[in-house]
């Protein structure tokens, strides 16, 4: 198959989508940046590749607004599959589709998932994956860990840098990856004609939040009695075809960005 020339990115104004536009633009002849305002303008247009970086990413909101999250993260995916015909459909999913996302042993892509044990947020992401696999002839699904990009506006790393709403303990550990690396991974797999696959995406190993004090050279005020969270998926499948860095290295790369002005 010839290298894809036309690309549509749905959710092009979001944290992930906007960076994918920035980093993938040099590799495509035509790129459509699709958001709520111009959705109807592009409806029905055919593309070589469609990347769906849309949908709700706020887990707290999803828990409090289950039906709203269903509309934002499931119904919207179904619509895009028919509104934007394409040769390859790329869906940005989440590590929350795993029942136990805290250990590599329980998070290989081949593991059977019992949706009854998922949060509403994870369940809706899993439903969307099933829809993509059912409808799209050629697809790539990425179960992403913590993503760090130029428009990061929420999450533990943003809270550590900008405060004061940190909600997890210093014992929490997260797998991390930058949005520019995700763009490189997508481009690499497309050039290799890899389709019909699900990949966990994240750096190798995790970063302990309390250790970030050494990187930013200032104390972090973790709230008392905060919950401890751990996210670490098995990335060996992707690492075999695209060598990954450690989560610590991706975090350091992110902290070097001028946009944060640390």
C-alpha positions as CSV (number, residue, x, y, z in Angstrom):
1,X,0.0,0.0,0.0
2,X,1.3,3.5,-0.9
3,X,2.1,5.9,2.0
4,X,-1.1,7.7,3.1
5,X,-1.4,11.3,1.8
6,X,-4.6,12.6,3.4
7,X,-5.2,12.8,7.1
8,X,-8.1,13.9,9.3
9,X,-7.6,14.5,13.0
10,X,-10.9,14.6,15.0
11,X,-10.5,16.6,18.2
12,X,-7.9,18.8,16.7
13,X,-8.1,21.5,19.4
14,X,-7.6,19.2,22.3
15,X,-4.4,18.5,24.1
16,X,-3.6,15.3,22.1
17,X,-5.2,16.3,18.8
18,X,-3.6,19.7,18.6
19,X,-0.1,18.2,19.1
20,X,-0.8,15.4,16.6
21,X,-1.7,18.1,14.0
22,X,1.6,19.9,14.8
23,X,3.8,16.8,14.6
24,X,2.1,14.9,11.8
25,X,1.6,17.8,9.4
26,X,5.0,17.5,7.7
27,X,4.2,13.9,6.8
28,X,0.9,14.4,4.9
29,X,0.0,16.2,1.8
30,X,-3.5,17.1,3.0
31,X,-4.6,17.4,6.6
32,X,-8.0,18.3,8.0
33,X,-8.3,19.6,11.5
34,X,-11.8,18.7,12.6
35,X,-13.5,20.1,15.7
36,X,-17.1,20.9,16.7
37,X,-17.2,24.1,14.6
38,X,-16.2,22.6,11.3
39,X,-17.4,19.0,11.7
40,X,-20.3,19.3,9.2
41,X,-18.0,21.0,6.7
42,X,-15.9,17.8,6.5
43,X,-18.7,15.3,6.9
44,X,-18.7,12.8,4.0
45,X,-15.2,13.6,2.9
46,X,-12.9,10.5,2.4
47,X,-9.4,10.3,3.9
48,X,-6.5,7.9,3.8
49,X,-6.2,8.1,7.6
50,X,-8.6,9.3,10.3
51,X,-7.3,9.8,13.8
52,X,-9.9,10.1,16.5
53,X,-8.4,12.0,19.4
54,X,-11.8,13.2,20.5
55,X,-14.0,12.1,23.4
56,X,-14.1,12.9,27.1
57,X,-10.8,12.5,29.0
58,X,-12.1,13.7,32.4
59,X,-12.6,10.6,34.6
60,X,-14.2,12.6,37.5
61,X,-16.7,14.1,35.1
62,X,-17.4,10.7,33.5
63,X,-18.3,9.3,36.9
64,X,-20.7,12.1,37.7
65,X,-22.2,12.3,34.2
66,X,-22.4,8.7,32.9
67,X,-24.8,9.3,30.1
68,X,-23.0,12.4,29.0
69,X,-19.7,10.5,28.9
70,X,-21.5,7.8,26.9
71,X,-22.5,10.4,24.3
72,X,-19.1,12.0,24.3
73,X,-17.0,8.8,24.1
74,X,-19.1,6.1,22.5
75,X,-21.9,7.6,20.3
76,X,-19.4,10.1,18.9
77,X,-17.1,7.3,17.8
78,X,-19.8,5.5,16.1
79,X,-20.8,8.7,14.2
80,X,-17.2,9.4,13.0
81,X,-16.8,5.9,11.5
82,X,-19.7,6.7,9.1
83,X,-19.2,10.4,8.8
84,X,-15.6,10.2,7.6
85,X,-14.9,7.2,5.4
86,X,-11.3,6.2,5.4
87,X,-8.8,3.5,4.6
88,X,-7.3,3.4,8.2
89,X,-9.1,4.5,11.4
90,X,-6.9,5.3,14.4
91,X,-8.6,5.4,17.8
92,X,-6.9,6.9,20.9
93,X,-8.2,4.8,23.8
94,X,-7.1,4.5,27.4
95,X,-5.3,2.1,29.8
96,X,-8.5,2.3,31.9
97,X,-10.0,-0.4,29.7
98,X,-8.0,-2.9,31.9
99,X,-9.6,-4.2,35.1
100,X,-6.2,-3.9,36.8
101,X,-4.1,-1.2,35.2
102,X,-1.5,-1.2,38.0
103,X,0.6,-4.2,36.9
104,X,2.2,-5.2,33.6
105,X,1.2,-8.8,34.3
106,X,-2.5,-7.9,33.9
107,X,-2.3,-5.6,31.0
108,X,-1.2,-7.4,27.8
109,X,-3.2,-6.5,24.7
110,X,-4.3,-10.1,24.4
111,X,-5.8,-10.3,27.9
112,X,-9.6,-10.9,28.0
113,X,-11.4,-8.0,29.6
114,X,-14.5,-8.4,31.7
115,X,-16.4,-5.1,31.2
116,X,-18.5,-5.7,34.4
117,X,-15.4,-4.8,36.4
118,X,-14.6,-1.5,34.7
119,X,-15.4,2.0,35.7
120,X,-18.0,3.8,33.6
121,X,-15.1,5.8,32.0
122,X,-13.1,2.6,31.2
123,X,-16.3,0.8,30.0
124,X,-17.1,3.5,27.5
125,X,-13.6,3.4,26.1
126,X,-13.8,-0.4,25.8
127,X,-17.2,-0.1,24.1
128,X,-15.7,2.3,21.6
129,X,-12.8,-0.1,20.9
130,X,-15.4,-2.8,20.1
131,X,-17.2,-0.5,17.8
132,X,-14.0,0.4,15.9
133,X,-13.1,-3.2,15.6
134,X,-16.6,-4.1,14.3
135,X,-17.0,-1.3,11.8
136,X,-13.5,-0.3,10.5
137,X,-11.9,-2.5,7.9
138,X,-8.4,-1.4,8.9
139,X,-7.8,0.1,12.3
140,X,-5.2,0.9,15.0
141,X,-6.2,1.2,18.6
142,X,-3.9,2.8,21.1
143,X,-4.4,2.2,24.9
144,X,-2.5,5.2,26.2
145,X,-1.0,5.9,29.5
146,X,-0.5,9.4,30.9
147,X,0.1,11.7,27.9
148,X,2.2,14.8,28.3
149,X,1.7,17.6,25.7
150,X,2.0,21.3,25.1
151,X,-1.6,22.0,26.1
152,X,-1.6,19.9,29.2
153,X,-4.1,21.5,31.6
154,X,-5.0,18.7,34.1
155,X,-3.7,15.7,35.8
156,X,-1.1,15.0,38.4
157,X,1.9,16.4,36.5
158,X,0.0,19.7,35.7
159,X,-1.1,19.9,39.3
160,X,2.5,19.4,40.6
161,X,3.8,22.1,38.3
162,X,1.0,24.6,38.7
163,X,-1.1,23.5,41.8
164,X,-3.0,23.5,44.0
165,X,-5.4,20.7,43.2
166,X,-3.2,17.6,43.5
167,X,-5.4,14.7,44.5
168,X,-3.1,11.7,44.7
169,X,-0.3,10.7,47.1
170,X,3.4,10.8,46.5
171,X,3.4,7.0,46.4
172,X,1.4,7.1,43.2
173,X,3.3,5.9,40.1
174,X,2.4,6.6,36.4
175,X,3.6,5.4,33.1
176,X,4.1,8.4,30.8
177,X,4.7,9.4,27.2
178,X,4.9,12.6,25.2
179,X,2.4,13.5,22.5
180,X,5.2,14.1,20.0
181,X,6.4,10.5,20.6
182,X,2.8,9.2,20.0
183,X,2.8,11.0,16.7
184,X,6.1,9.4,15.7
185,X,4.7,6.0,16.7
186,X,1.5,6.5,14.6
187,X,3.6,7.6,11.6
188,X,6.0,4.7,11.9
189,X,3.2,2.1,12.1
190,X,1.4,3.6,9.1
191,X,4.6,3.4,7.0
192,X,5.0,-0.2,8.0
193,X,1.4,-0.9,7.0
194,X,0.5,-2.2,10.4
195,X,-3.3,-2.4,10.9
196,X,-5.8,-4.5,12.8
197,X,-3.9,-4.2,16.0
198,X,-4.2,-2.9,19.5
199,X,-1.2,-1.4,21.2
200,X,-0.5,-0.2,24.8
201,X,1.4,3.1,24.5
202,X,3.6,4.4,27.3
203,X,7.1,4.6,28.5
204,X,8.9,1.7,30.0
205,X,8.3,1.4,33.8
206,X,6.7,4.2,35.9
207,X,7.6,7.4,37.6
208,X,7.0,7.7,41.3
209,X,5.4,11.2,41.9
210,X,7.5,11.9,45.0
211,X,10.7,11.5,43.0
212,X,9.7,14.4,40.7
213,X,10.8,16.8,43.5
214,X,14.4,16.1,42.4
215,X,13.6,16.9,38.8
216,X,11.8,20.2,39.4
217,X,14.0,21.1,42.4
218,X,11.2,22.3,44.6
219,X,9.1,20.5,47.3
220,X,5.7,19.1,46.3
221,X,2.8,19.4,48.8
222,X,1.0,16.1,48.6
223,X,-2.4,16.2,50.3
224,X,-2.8,14.2,53.5
225,X,-4.7,10.9,53.2
226,X,-4.8,11.2,49.4
227,X,-5.4,8.1,47.4
228,X,-2.6,6.2,45.7
229,X,-2.9,5.4,42.0
230,X,-0.7,3.2,39.8
231,X,-0.8,2.9,36.0
232,X,1.6,0.6,34.2
233,X,0.7,-1.4,31.1
234,X,2.7,-4.0,29.3
235,X,4.3,-2.2,26.3
236,X,6.5,-5.1,25.1
237,X,4.4,-5.6,21.9
238,X,5.0,-2.1,20.7
239,X,8.6,-2.0,21.9
240,X,9.4,-4.8,19.6
241,X,8.6,-2.7,16.5
242,X,9.2,0.8,17.9
243,X,11.8,1.0,20.6
244,X,10.4,3.0,23.5
245,X,12.1,5.2,26.1
246,X,11.5,5.0,29.8
247,X,8.7,7.0,31.4
248,X,11.3,9.0,33.3
249,X,13.0,10.0,30.1
250,X,9.7,11.1,28.5
251,X,8.9,13.2,31.6
252,X,12.4,14.8,31.5
253,X,11.8,15.6,27.8
254,X,8.5,17.2,28.6
255,X,9.9,19.3,31.4
256,X,12.5,20.7,29.1
257,X,9.8,22.2,26.9
258,X,10.0,26.1,26.9
259,X,6.2,26.2,27.0
260,X,6.2,25.3,30.7
261,X,8.9,27.9,31.5
262,X,10.3,26.0,34.5
